[in-house]
Amino acid sequence: FLFRLFPLREHGMNWHARRLTCQEIEAFKKSSDVMRRFERAYQLMLKFYGISLTNQKTGELKRAENWADRFQNLNRFSHNNLRITRILKCLGEMGYEDYQVQLVKFFLTETLVKETLPNVKRSALDYFLFTVRNKRKRRELVYYAWQHFKPQSSFVWAPQDKLLRYR
């Protein structure tokens, strides 16, 4: 199901799913109908995770009304982290790099700042962060994660000396 909504150029957990080609990605991007469906699928999954898209242009997110119940699900079942990684990668493939950044920042905030998703923290740092295609935005997110990671001296996702000099 998810591999059909969020196709990738790489194999995921379902080895029977066909990989997406570069030509298919370009054809999808040119079709306003396909892109509208993609955005609807993204919003559907966000709702499932307890998240609302507040700005379609920027990809800005906030907690949905059902966030507490849905966050319990996210904390309880780690297979959701694989799905989120897939969604993030597909966002990048489809040209929604700003959406990638916003979703990763949302999870970093919820895991590191608000501490509502402790069981998602490792995936947010190990996988979600590194799906962001834009190198500058990815660096900003790594810096944001470092700023909020406790203790900072245990942050292993970037060299401490570079983080201290950043900005």
BALOBA-1460 file (C-alpha; in Angstrom, 3 decimals):
// residues 167
<rec num="1" residu="f" x="0.000" y="0.000" z="0.000"/>
<rec num="2" residu="l" x="2.557" y="2.579" z="1.110"/>
<rec num="3" residu="f" x="4.970" y="1.715" z="-1.698"/>
<rec num="4" residu="r" x="2.215" y="2.624" z="-4.173"/>
<rec num="5" residu="l" x="1.477" y="5.954" z="-2.507"/>
<rec num="6" residu="f" x="5.138" y="6.853" z="-1.992"/>
<rec num="7" residu="p" x="7.196" y="5.127" z="-4.700"/>
<rec num="8" residu="l" x="10.995" y="5.231" z="-4.673"/>
<rec num="9" residu="r" x="13.845" y="4.574" z="-7.093"/>
<rec num="10" residu="e" x="15.272" y="2.100" z="-4.574"/>
<rec num="11" residu="h" x="13.990" y="-1.155" z="-3.142"/>
<rec num="12" residu="g" x="12.221" y="-0.859" z="0.170"/>
<rec num="13" residu="m" x="11.067" y="-3.611" z="2.509"/>
<rec num="14" residu="n" x="8.788" y="-5.058" z="-0.178"/>
<rec num="15" residu="w" x="11.116" y="-6.601" z="-2.760"/>
<rec num="16" residu="h" x="8.173" y="-7.269" z="-5.069"/>
<rec num="17" residu="a" x="7.447" y="-3.563" z="-5.449"/>
<rec num="18" residu="r" x="8.720" y="-2.155" z="-8.715"/>
<rec num="19" residu="r" x="11.276" y="0.637" z="-8.435"/>
<rec num="20" residu="l" x="10.442" y="4.041" z="-9.838"/>
<rec num="21" residu="t" x="12.413" y="5.287" z="-12.830"/>
<rec num="22" residu="c" x="13.695" y="8.823" z="-13.400"/>
<rec num="23" residu="q" x="11.406" y="9.083" z="-16.427"/>
<rec num="24" residu="e" x="8.390" y="8.150" z="-14.312"/>
<rec num="25" residu="i" x="9.312" y="10.743" z="-11.687"/>
<rec num="26" residu="e" x="9.506" y="13.450" z="-14.355"/>
<rec num="27" residu="a" x="6.170" y="12.350" z="-15.830"/>
<rec num="28" residu="f" x="4.566" y="12.462" z="-12.363"/>
<rec num="29" residu="k" x="5.913" y="15.953" z="-11.732"/>
<rec num="30" residu="k" x="4.396" y="17.173" z="-15.020"/>
<rec num="31" residu="s" x="0.935" y="15.841" z="-14.136"/>
<rec num="32" residu="s" x="-1.049" y="18.188" z="-11.900"/>
<rec num="33" residu="d" x="-3.507" y="15.336" z="-11.218"/>
<rec num="34" residu="v" x="-0.753" y="12.995" z="-9.996"/>
<rec num="35" residu="m" x="0.801" y="15.718" z="-7.859"/>
<rec num="36" residu="r" x="-2.589" y="16.584" z="-6.334"/>
<rec num="37" residu="r" x="-3.083" y="12.916" z="-5.432"/>
<rec num="38" residu="f" x="0.413" y="12.778" z="-3.996"/>
<rec num="39" residu="e" x="-0.298" y="15.791" z="-1.778"/>
<rec num="40" residu="r" x="-3.569" y="14.180" z="-0.640"/>
<rec num="41" residu="a" x="-1.746" y="10.953" z="0.202"/>
<rec num="42" residu="y" x="0.843" y="12.945" z="2.165"/>
<rec num="43" residu="q" x="-1.859" y="14.757" z="4.134"/>
<rec num="44" residu="l" x="-3.623" y="11.436" z="4.793"/>
<rec num="45" residu="m" x="-0.451" y="9.962" z="6.276"/>
<rec num="46" residu="l" x="0.206" y="13.104" z="8.309"/>
<rec num="47" residu="k" x="-3.281" y="12.835" z="9.763"/>
<rec num="48" residu="f" x="-2.616" y="9.183" z="10.624"/>
<rec num="49" residu="y" x="0.493" y="10.291" z="12.536"/>
<rec num="50" residu="g" x="-1.313" y="13.154" z="14.323"/>
<rec num="51" residu="i" x="0.163" y="15.966" z="12.225"/>
<rec num="52" residu="s" x="-1.517" y="18.747" z="10.199"/>
<rec num="53" residu="l" x="-0.156" y="20.546" z="7.163"/>
<rec num="54" residu="t" x="-0.776" y="24.227" z="7.923"/>
<rec num="55" residu="n" x="0.821" y="25.757" z="4.827"/>
<rec num="56" residu="q" x="0.800" y="23.934" z="1.489"/>
<rec num="57" residu="k" x="3.307" y="26.342" z="-0.017"/>
<rec num="58" residu="t" x="6.013" y="25.970" z="2.674"/>
<rec num="59" residu="g" x="5.107" y="22.548" z="4.071"/>
<rec num="60" residu="e" x="4.765" y="23.967" z="7.588"/>
<rec num="61" residu="l" x="3.298" y="21.512" z="10.095"/>
<rec num="62" residu="k" x="1.688" y="21.442" z="13.522"/>
<rec num="63" residu="r" x="0.209" y="18.862" z="15.830"/>
<rec num="64" residu="a" x="-3.286" y="17.728" z="14.805"/>
<rec num="65" residu="e" x="-6.133" y="17.579" z="17.288"/>
<rec num="66" residu="n" x="-5.653" y="13.812" z="17.654"/>
<rec num="67" residu="w" x="-1.887" y="14.119" z="18.233"/>
<rec num="68" residu="a" x="-1.740" y="12.589" z="21.723"/>
<rec num="69" residu="d" x="-3.422" y="9.350" z="20.655"/>
<rec num="70" residu="r" x="-1.475" y="9.142" z="17.391"/>
<rec num="71" residu="f" x="1.859" y="9.887" z="19.076"/>
<rec num="72" residu="q" x="1.228" y="6.915" z="21.394"/>
<rec num="73" residu="n" x="0.962" y="4.789" z="18.268"/>
<rec num="74" residu="l" x="4.212" y="6.237" z="16.896"/>
<rec num="75" residu="n" x="5.999" y="5.528" z="20.168"/>
<rec num="76" residu="r" x="4.612" y="2.002" z="20.425"/>
<rec num="77" residu="f" x="5.208" y="0.724" z="16.883"/>
<rec num="78" residu="s" x="8.649" y="1.292" z="15.376"/>
<rec num="79" residu="h" x="7.590" y="0.093" z="11.883"/>
<rec num="80" residu="n" x="6.099" y="3.570" z="11.447"/>
<rec num="81" residu="n" x="9.653" y="4.949" z="11.377"/>
<rec num="82" residu="l" x="10.383" y="2.971" z="8.200"/>
<rec num="83" residu="r" x="7.229" y="4.384" z="6.639"/>
<rec num="84" residu="i" x="8.174" y="7.926" z="7.596"/>
<rec num="85" residu="t" x="11.642" y="7.439" z="6.096"/>
<rec num="86" residu="r" x="10.012" y="6.237" z="2.880"/>
<rec num="87" residu="i" x="7.672" y="9.248" z="2.814"/>
<rec num="88" residu="l" x="10.611" y="11.612" z="3.366"/>
<rec num="89" residu="k" x="12.607" y="10.046" z="0.537"/>
<rec num="90" residu="c" x="9.619" y="10.200" z="-1.793"/>
<rec num="91" residu="l" x="9.035" y="13.863" z="-0.935"/>
<rec num="92" residu="g" x="12.571" y="14.527" z="-2.150"/>
<rec num="93" residu="e" x="12.054" y="12.502" z="-5.331"/>
<rec num="94" residu="m" x="8.871" y="14.407" z="-6.153"/>
<rec num="95" residu="g" x="10.419" y="17.841" z="-5.646"/>
<rec num="96" residu="y" x="8.942" y="18.580" z="-2.226"/>
<rec num="97" residu="e" x="12.258" y="19.320" z="-0.538"/>
<rec num="98" residu="d" x="10.716" y="22.049" z="1.641"/>
<rec num="99" residu="y" x="8.200" y="19.491" z="2.887"/>
<rec num="100" residu="q" x="11.102" y="17.180" z="3.767"/>
<rec num="101" residu="v" x="12.742" y="19.891" z="5.846"/>
<rec num="102" residu="q" x="9.517" y="20.752" z="7.660"/>
<rec num="103" residu="l" x="8.707" y="17.114" z="8.478"/>
<rec num="104" residu="v" x="12.199" y="16.387" z="9.761"/>
<rec num="105" residu="k" x="12.196" y="19.574" z="11.855"/>
<rec num="106" residu="f" x="8.785" y="18.623" z="13.234"/>
<rec num="107" residu="f" x="10.124" y="15.252" z="14.398"/>
<rec num="108" residu="l" x="13.323" y="16.774" z="15.790"/>
<rec num="109" residu="t" x="11.243" y="19.264" z="17.773"/>
<rec num="110" residu="e" x="8.898" y="16.596" z="19.088"/>
<rec num="111" residu="t" x="11.729" y="14.207" z="20.001"/>
<rec num="112" residu="l" x="14.424" y="16.570" z="21.276"/>
<rec num="113" residu="v" x="12.613" y="19.703" z="22.454"/>
<rec num="114" residu="k" x="9.142" y="18.597" z="23.542"/>
<rec num="115" residu="e" x="10.242" y="14.998" z="24.234"/>
<rec num="116" residu="t" x="6.847" y="13.607" z="23.187"/>
<rec num="117" residu="l" x="8.263" y="10.926" z="20.856"/>
<rec num="118" residu="p" x="11.193" y="9.300" z="22.688"/>
<rec num="119" residu="n" x="10.958" y="6.094" z="20.652"/>
<rec num="120" residu="v" x="11.204" y="8.011" z="17.374"/>
<rec num="121" residu="k" x="14.293" y="10.002" z="18.393"/>
<rec num="122" residu="r" x="16.850" y="7.512" z="17.101"/>
<rec num="123" residu="s" x="15.179" y="7.222" z="13.692"/>
<rec num="124" residu="a" x="14.826" y="11.001" z="13.446"/>
<rec num="125" residu="l" x="18.557" y="11.381" z="14.019"/>
<rec num="126" residu="d" x="19.850" y="8.307" z="12.164"/>
<rec num="127" residu="y" x="17.529" y="8.306" z="9.147"/>
<rec num="128" residu="f" x="15.055" y="11.185" z="8.839"/>
<rec num="129" residu="l" x="17.771" y="13.861" z="8.997"/>
<rec num="130" residu="f" x="19.786" y="12.338" z="6.193"/>
<rec num="131" residu="t" x="16.907" y="12.062" z="3.732"/>
<rec num="132" residu="v" x="16.972" y="15.855" z="3.287"/>
<rec num="133" residu="r" x="18.442" y="16.520" z="-0.148"/>
<rec num="134" residu="n" x="19.320" y="20.180" z="0.273"/>
<rec num="135" residu="k" x="22.793" y="20.145" z="1.834"/>
<rec num="136" residu="r" x="22.491" y="23.572" z="3.474"/>
<rec num="137" residu="k" x="19.074" y="22.757" z="4.952"/>
<rec num="138" residu="r" x="20.364" y="19.376" z="6.152"/>
<rec num="139" residu="r" x="23.275" y="21.109" z="7.898"/>
<rec num="140" residu="e" x="20.848" y="23.551" z="9.528"/>
<rec num="141" residu="l" x="18.777" y="20.622" z="10.774"/>
<rec num="142" residu="v" x="21.850" y="18.828" z="12.129"/>
<rec num="143" residu="y" x="22.806" y="22.036" z="13.949"/>
<rec num="144" residu="y" x="19.249" y="22.385" z="15.281"/>
<rec num="145" residu="a" x="19.379" y="18.780" z="16.512"/>
<rec num="146" residu="w" x="22.737" y="19.385" z="18.198"/>
<rec num="147" residu="q" x="21.435" y="22.532" z="19.906"/>
<rec num="148" residu="h" x="18.630" y="20.527" z="21.504"/>
<rec num="149" residu="f" x="20.376" y="17.201" z="22.079"/>
<rec num="150" residu="k" x="21.178" y="16.332" z="25.692"/>
<rec num="151" residu="p" x="24.022" y="16.077" z="26.477"/>
<rec num="152" residu="q" x="25.540" y="17.919" z="23.525"/>
<rec num="153" residu="s" x="28.872" y="16.195" z="24.081"/>
<rec num="154" residu="s" x="27.226" y="12.856" z="23.154"/>
<rec num="155" residu="f" x="25.955" y="14.111" z="19.796"/>
<rec num="156" residu="v" x="27.543" y="11.845" z="17.164"/>
<rec num="157" residu="w" x="25.820" y="12.987" z="13.964"/>
<rec num="158" residu="a" x="28.394" y="15.680" z="13.139"/>
<rec num="159" residu="p" x="31.879" y="16.635" z="14.374"/>
<rec num="160" residu="q" x="31.697" y="18.760" z="17.539"/>
<rec num="161" residu="d" x="34.344" y="21.204" z="16.303"/>
<rec num="162" residu="k" x="32.329" y="21.937" z="13.146"/>
<rec num="163" residu="l" x="29.127" y="22.363" z="15.152"/>
<rec num="164" residu="l" x="30.852" y="24.826" z="17.476"/>
<rec num="165" residu="r" x="31.985" y="26.902" z="14.466"/>
<rec num="166" residu="y" x="28.687" y="26.680" z="12.579"/>
<rec num="167" residu="r" x="26.943" y="29.996" z="11.693"/>
